[in-house]
Amino acid sequence: MAIEQTPPFRLDSEQRARVGDCLKKEGSPLQADQLEQFIKAIEASIAHFRAPPPEGTFRDAHNALRSLGTLAGGADPPIGQLKARLARLPPAAQAYIGRRARIVMWRLGFDLGIPAGELPERAFDRFLAWTKTPRAMQLPKPPPPLPKILAEKLGFAGTEALSLPPLITALRALSSDGGRLVEGRSRGGGRRSGPRQEHQIMGEIRGAGTTHHHGGRPTNERHQTLVMHLALDWLTAMGEPPEPGRSDGTGFGDLVYSVFQWISLPEDSAAYALRKYWEVVQALKGREPLEDFLRRHGEAS
């Protein structure tokens, strides 16, 4: 894999001290071992940025994930087809799943051994390996059967599948991060079809307009992705998301400015990447939480 050929990035003593200064701005310095984990996560995010970008377009990855989620969301999902599509996902789609696998799988009750700050491609490989284990297909123990009279009253025939394999639940959760109703398609003459439910994938909802490709100044999505990775590193280390802001006046803003300087990015790129990142965060504040998504699909624990 190309990512293995990228030389690792290691913070020097001055840069490590700078990370500590950024945390002090928030009044929440970390313990020595926690700070070391945070620094390792930052180094991994920088290494990911410096690696050759994955092949394929945003639309290719979005469509592949949408197709995977739709197939997994069916009444009788075909396990073999799902595994085959998962293995053939475009690199950007694999990275999307890899970035979310650690937290989502933990919430579903599975520890894949993904360390904080691990590169998304490697996290995806761990998830892919898990899908080939017996645990991925092991059905939870069913509850005791209902009394016949109550089952008939509720309309249960006694043959319904009470649960799904963990693999299906995981793919439904990992292929998107919530969703919402979007306006129906135009049918001409001022008429529209009814609203439909669409999943949010890679920060966008089909039919709801783009949050990535607006007019105006050209964007550098890799810069924004780096900010997103650093924000996830911050959340993992601090236990809460960073404070919004596009300047270096906040601890997180100072960290982003410092990282951009360390890897020799253009002087004004940090402010622009921060602004675009927080615009996306604001646009996605109405997204459906994972717990609600699972509950709507009858999969909440």
C-alpha positions as CSV (number, residue, x, y, z in Angstrom):
1,M,0.0,0.0,0.0
2,A,1.3,3.5,-0.9
3,I,0.9,4.7,2.7
4,E,3.6,2.3,3.9
5,Q,6.2,4.1,1.6
6,T,5.6,7.5,3.2
7,P,8.3,8.4,5.8
8,P,6.9,8.7,9.3
9,F,6.5,12.2,10.7
10,R,7.9,12.8,14.2
11,L,7.6,15.9,16.2
12,D,10.8,17.3,17.6
13,S,11.2,18.6,21.1
14,E,10.2,22.2,20.2
15,Q,7.1,21.0,18.4
16,R,6.1,18.7,21.2
17,A,6.3,21.6,23.6
18,R,4.2,23.6,21.3
19,V,1.4,21.0,21.5
20,G,1.5,21.4,25.3
21,D,1.2,25.2,24.9
22,C,-1.9,24.7,22.7
23,L,-3.5,22.6,25.4
24,K,-2.7,25.1,28.1
25,K,-4.8,27.7,26.2
26,E,-7.8,25.6,27.0
27,G,-6.7,25.2,30.6
28,S,-6.7,21.4,30.3
29,P,-3.2,20.1,30.2
30,L,-3.0,16.3,29.8
31,Q,-1.1,13.8,31.9
32,A,2.2,12.7,30.4
33,D,0.9,9.4,29.0
34,Q,-2.2,11.0,27.6
35,L,-0.1,13.8,26.0
36,E,2.2,11.1,24.4
37,Q,-0.9,9.4,22.9
38,F,-2.2,12.8,21.6
39,I,1.2,13.5,20.0
40,K,1.2,10.1,18.3
41,A,-2.2,10.8,16.9
42,I,-1.1,14.1,15.5
43,E,1.9,12.5,13.9
44,A,-0.4,9.8,12.3
45,S,-2.7,12.6,11.0
46,I,0.3,14.4,9.4
47,A,1.6,11.1,7.9
48,H,-1.8,10.5,6.4
49,F,-1.8,14.0,4.9
50,R,1.6,13.5,3.4
51,A,0.8,10.2,1.9
52,P,-0.3,10.0,-1.8
53,P,-4.0,10.8,-2.0
54,P,-6.3,7.8,-2.7
55,E,-7.4,7.2,-6.3
56,G,-10.9,7.8,-7.4
57,T,-13.3,10.7,-7.0
58,F,-15.5,11.8,-4.2
59,R,-18.6,10.8,-6.1
60,D,-17.2,7.3,-6.8
61,A,-16.7,6.8,-3.0
62,H,-20.1,8.3,-2.1
63,N,-21.9,6.2,-4.6
64,A,-20.1,3.0,-3.5
65,L,-21.0,3.6,0.2
66,R,-24.6,4.5,-0.7
67,S,-24.9,1.3,-2.7
68,L,-23.4,-0.7,0.2
69,G,-25.7,0.9,2.7
70,T,-28.8,0.3,0.5
71,L,-27.9,-3.4,0.1
72,A,-27.3,-3.8,3.8
73,G,-30.6,-2.1,4.6
74,G,-32.7,-4.6,2.7
75,A,-35.1,-7.1,4.3
76,D,-32.8,-10.0,3.6
77,P,-29.3,-8.7,3.0
78,P,-27.1,-11.0,0.8
79,I,-24.0,-11.6,3.0
80,G,-21.7,-12.7,0.1
81,Q,-22.5,-9.7,-2.1
82,L,-22.0,-7.3,0.9
83,K,-18.5,-8.8,1.6
84,A,-17.6,-8.6,-2.0
85,R,-18.6,-4.9,-2.3
86,L,-16.9,-4.1,0.9
87,A,-13.6,-5.5,-0.3
88,R,-13.9,-3.6,-3.6
89,L,-14.7,-0.2,-2.1
90,P,-12.7,2.8,-3.6
91,P,-9.8,3.9,-1.3
92,A,-11.6,7.0,-0.2
93,A,-14.6,5.0,0.8
94,Q,-12.4,2.6,2.7
95,A,-10.8,5.5,4.5
96,Y,-14.3,6.9,5.5
97,I,-15.2,3.6,7.1
98,G,-11.7,3.3,8.7
99,R,-12.0,6.8,10.3
100,R,-15.3,5.8,11.9
101,A,-14.7,2.1,12.7
102,R,-13.1,2.5,16.1
103,I,-15.9,4.5,17.7
104,V,-18.9,3.0,15.8
105,M,-17.8,-0.6,16.5
106,W,-17.1,0.2,20.2
107,R,-20.7,1.5,20.5
108,L,-21.9,-1.7,18.9
109,G,-20.0,-3.7,21.5
110,F,-17.0,-4.8,19.5
111,D,-13.4,-3.8,20.2
112,L,-11.3,-4.2,17.0
113,G,-8.1,-3.2,18.8
114,I,-7.8,0.0,16.7
115,P,-5.5,2.4,18.6
116,A,-6.3,6.1,18.7
117,G,-4.8,7.9,15.8
118,E,-4.4,4.9,13.6
119,L,-4.4,5.6,9.9
120,P,-7.9,5.1,8.4
121,E,-6.6,2.6,5.8
122,R,-5.2,0.3,8.5
123,A,-8.3,0.7,10.6
124,F,-10.3,-0.4,7.6
125,D,-8.1,-3.5,7.2
126,R,-8.8,-4.4,10.8
127,F,-12.6,-4.1,10.2
128,L,-12.3,-6.1,7.0
129,A,-10.5,-8.9,8.9
130,W,-13.2,-8.8,11.6
131,T,-15.9,-9.3,8.9
132,K,-14.3,-12.7,8.2
133,T,-14.5,-14.0,11.7
134,P,-17.3,-16.1,13.2
135,R,-18.2,-13.2,15.6
136,A,-19.3,-11.1,12.6
137,M,-22.0,-13.6,11.8
138,Q,-22.9,-14.8,15.3
139,L,-26.5,-14.0,16.1
140,P,-27.3,-12.7,19.6
141,K,-29.2,-15.1,21.8
142,P,-32.9,-14.7,21.1
143,P,-35.3,-13.7,23.9
144,P,-37.8,-16.2,25.2
145,P,-40.7,-16.8,22.9
146,L,-43.9,-14.8,23.5
147,P,-47.0,-16.6,24.8
148,K,-49.0,-17.8,21.8
149,I,-52.0,-15.6,22.6
150,L,-49.8,-12.4,23.0
151,A,-47.9,-13.3,19.8
152,E,-51.1,-13.6,17.8
153,K,-52.4,-10.3,19.3
154,L,-49.2,-8.5,18.2
155,G,-49.3,-10.1,14.8
156,F,-46.2,-12.3,15.2
157,A,-46.2,-15.6,13.3
158,G,-43.2,-16.8,15.3
159,T,-40.9,-17.1,12.3
160,E,-39.7,-13.5,12.1
161,A,-36.0,-12.9,12.4
162,L,-35.5,-11.3,15.8
163,S,-32.1,-10.0,15.1
164,L,-29.4,-9.6,12.4
165,P,-25.8,-10.7,12.3
166,P,-23.5,-8.0,13.7
167,L,-21.9,-7.7,10.2
168,I,-25.2,-6.3,8.9
169,T,-25.6,-3.9,11.8
170,A,-22.1,-2.7,11.4
171,L,-22.3,-2.1,7.7
172,R,-25.6,-0.1,8.1
173,A,-23.9,2.1,10.7
174,L,-20.6,2.5,9.0
175,S,-21.8,3.2,5.5
176,S,-23.4,6.5,6.6
177,D,-23.7,8.7,9.7
178,G,-27.4,9.3,9.9
179,G,-29.7,10.9,7.4
180,R,-32.8,13.0,7.0
181,L,-35.8,13.6,4.7
182,V,-35.0,15.5,1.5
183,E,-37.3,17.2,-0.9
184,G,-38.7,15.0,-3.7
185,R,-37.6,15.3,-7.3
186,S,-39.3,17.8,-9.6
187,R,-42.0,16.3,-11.9
188,G,-42.6,19.5,-13.9
189,G,-45.5,21.9,-13.7
190,G,-44.5,22.9,-10.1
191,R,-45.1,19.3,-8.9
192,R,-42.7,17.2,-6.9
193,S,-42.6,13.6,-5.8
194,G,-42.9,12.9,-2.1
195,P,-40.0,13.5,0.3
196,R,-37.6,10.6,0.7
197,Q,-35.1,9.5,3.4
198,E,-31.5,9.9,2.3
199,H,-28.4,8.9,4.3
200,Q,-25.6,11.3,5.1
201,I,-22.4,9.9,3.6
202,M,-19.0,11.6,3.7
203,G,-20.6,14.8,5.0
204,E,-23.2,15.0,2.1
205,I,-26.8,14.0,1.6
206,R,-27.9,13.3,-1.9
207,G,-30.6,15.8,-3.0
208,A,-29.9,18.2,-0.1
209,G,-27.2,20.2,-1.9
210,T,-23.4,20.0,-1.5
211,T,-21.4,21.0,1.5
212,H,-18.1,20.5,-0.3
213,H,-18.3,22.0,-3.8
214,H,-19.5,25.6,-3.7
215,G,-18.4,28.4,-6.0
216,G,-15.8,31.0,-5.2
217,R,-12.3,30.4,-4.2
218,P,-11.1,26.9,-5.0
219,T,-11.0,24.6,-2.0
220,N,-8.2,22.2,-1.0
221,E,-10.1,19.3,0.5
222,R,-6.9,17.6,1.7
223,H,-6.3,20.6,4.0
224,Q,-9.8,20.4,5.3
225,T,-9.4,16.6,5.8
226,L,-6.2,17.3,7.8
227,V,-8.2,19.7,10.1
228,M,-10.9,17.1,10.5
229,H,-8.3,14.5,11.5
230,L,-6.8,16.9,14.0
231,A,-10.2,17.6,15.4
232,L,-10.8,13.9,15.9
233,D,-7.4,13.6,17.6
234,W,-8.4,16.5,19.9
235,L,-11.8,15.0,20.7
236,T,-10.2,11.6,21.6
237,A,-7.5,13.2,23.8
238,M,-9.7,15.9,25.5
239,G,-13.0,14.1,25.7
240,E,-14.8,17.0,24.0
241,P,-14.7,18.7,20.6
242,P,-12.5,21.7,20.0
243,E,-13.8,25.2,20.3
244,P,-14.8,26.8,17.0
245,G,-12.7,29.5,15.5
246,R,-10.6,30.3,12.5
247,S,-7.7,32.1,14.3
248,D,-4.9,30.8,16.5
249,G,-6.6,32.4,19.5
250,T,-8.0,29.0,20.6
251,G,-6.0,26.0,21.6
252,F,-7.2,24.0,18.6
253,G,-6.8,26.8,16.2
254,D,-3.2,27.3,17.4
255,L,-2.5,23.6,16.9
256,V,-3.8,23.7,13.3
257,Y,-1.7,26.8,12.5
258,S,1.3,25.1,14.0
259,V,0.8,21.8,12.1
260,F,0.3,23.7,8.8
261,Q,3.6,25.6,9.5
262,W,5.5,22.4,10.4
263,I,4.6,20.8,7.1
264,S,5.3,24.0,5.1
265,L,1.7,24.7,3.8
266,P,0.9,28.2,2.5
267,E,0.7,30.9,5.2
268,D,-3.0,31.6,4.8
269,S,-4.1,28.0,4.3
270,A,-4.7,27.3,8.0
271,A,-7.3,30.1,8.4
272,Y,-9.1,29.1,5.2
273,A,-9.1,25.4,6.1
274,L,-10.4,26.1,9.5
275,R,-13.2,28.3,8.2
276,K,-14.3,25.7,5.7
277,Y,-14.2,22.9,8.3
278,W,-16.4,24.9,10.8
279,E,-18.8,25.7,7.9
280,V,-19.2,22.0,7.3
281,V,-19.6,21.3,11.0
282,Q,-22.3,23.9,11.3
283,A,-24.1,22.6,8.2
284,L,-24.1,19.1,9.7
285,K,-25.3,20.0,13.2
286,G,-28.8,18.7,12.3
287,R,-27.6,15.3,11.4
288,E,-29.2,12.3,13.0
289,P,-27.2,10.8,15.9
290,L,-25.9,7.2,15.5
291,E,-28.1,6.1,18.4
292,D,-31.3,7.4,16.7
293,F,-30.2,5.9,13.4
294,L,-29.8,2.4,15.1
295,R,-33.1,2.8,17.0
296,R,-35.0,3.7,13.9
297,H,-33.7,0.5,12.3
298,G,-34.5,-1.5,15.4
299,E,-30.9,-2.2,16.2
300,A,-30.3,-0.2,19.4
301,S,-29.2,-2.2,22.4
